[in-house]
Amino acid sequence: MIIEQFNWFFKHFSKEFTRGKQAFEIVMFLSLSHCFGFYNPKQLADYLNVPHQRLYEHLKDNFTMYLLKKMLVQFMVSIAVEYLKPVLQQSDATKSRAGITLSIDNTVIDRFGKVIRCTYSWYSGRWKRVVNGNDLLGVILTINGIAIPLSLVFCSKQGRANTDKPSLLLSMLEALKEEFQLHDIDITEFPLTLDLLQRN
């Protein structure tokens, strides 16, 4: 069973990674290093006793964070398409019973650590007060009771215009719309729900 899941994962992951074998191997290597407690390239370079500047140069030459983010969106859309295609070929009643919806979720995850990055002060609807944590803006597809995260962005209070959530959301939806159109699926037909957006 687990071998089938690994084969499925590698088949989809490698197919959606458009920069070739070397970039795919780098992402898999960095992902595997998480299992051993190395959460960024510098930690991994220090453990391997190689200059982290060389490792960052190699990463910069092979792919960017923009490419990685785009690849992950493509990967999640391909998973969603596997669930959507059989349902969309059925009758309107079957589509309705599947409960296909796109949900926009804006959630603050409170953090207690003192050295966790990307934490700022945000109003939390859960605690009804300002807390120190991460603010996440996500788009989730729900079908037949299964939730598939399509896109996720950490909102930041640093830099220019980084907290413009409506613009972030529109760009996320536009990117998803383009990816689904490559599979001949129009996501503008799906009902859109806003979860927790008014609470933060």
VOVOVEX-47044 format. One record per residue (C-alpha): x, y, z. Coordinates in steps of 0.5 Angstrom, whole numbers, plus 500, padded with zeros to 3 digits. Each point is the difference from the previous one (the first is absolute). Layout:
N
XYZ/...
END
This chain:
200
500500500/505505502/504498494/494502495/500507504/507501499/500498493/494505499/503506503/507499496/496500494/496506501/505504503/505498495/495502494/498507503/508502502/501503493/507502501/503493499/503494504/505504504/495505503/496494502/506497504/501506504/493501502/500493502/507500504/497506503/494497502/503494503/505504504/494502504/499493503/507501503/498507503/504504495/494506498/504504496/506500495/505503505/499495505/501494495/506503497/503501507/499493501/503497494/506505501/499504494/500507499/493503500/501505495/502495495/493496501/496506500/504502493/498493498/493501502/499507497/503497493/495494500/493503502/497506504/495500506/495503494/501494496/500495506/493503502/497500493/502493500/497498506/493504498/501495493/501494505/494502504/495501494/502494497/498496506/493504500/499499492/500492502/494501505/497505495/500497493/496494502/494504504/500506494/498495495/494497504/493504500/499506504/497496506/506496501/504507499/496503506/500494504/508500500/500507503/505503496/502507503/506504500/501503507/505506502/503499507/503506504/503497506/504502506/504495503/503502507/507498501/503500507/508499498/504506500/505499494/495497495/500505494/495503496/496501507/496507501/495503504/493498497/493501502/497493501/493498500/501494504/503503506/496507498/506504502/507501496/505495501/507498497/500495494/499499493/495502496/498495494/496502494/498493496/495498495/497493501/496496495/495495503/497494497/496494502/502502507/508500499/504507501/505501495/505506501/501504494/504506502/503503506/503506502/504503506/498507501/505505502/500506504/507502497/502503493/495504496/493499499/501493503/494500504/495502494/496493501/495502494/505500495/504494503/493496499/499503493/507498498/499493503/493499497/503502493/505495500/496495502/495501495/506500494/502493503/493497500/499503493/506496498/496494502/493503496/497501507/497507501/500501508/496506499/494495500/501498507/497503506/505505504/499500508/504504504/503497507/502505505/502505496/496505504/503498506/507502499/
END
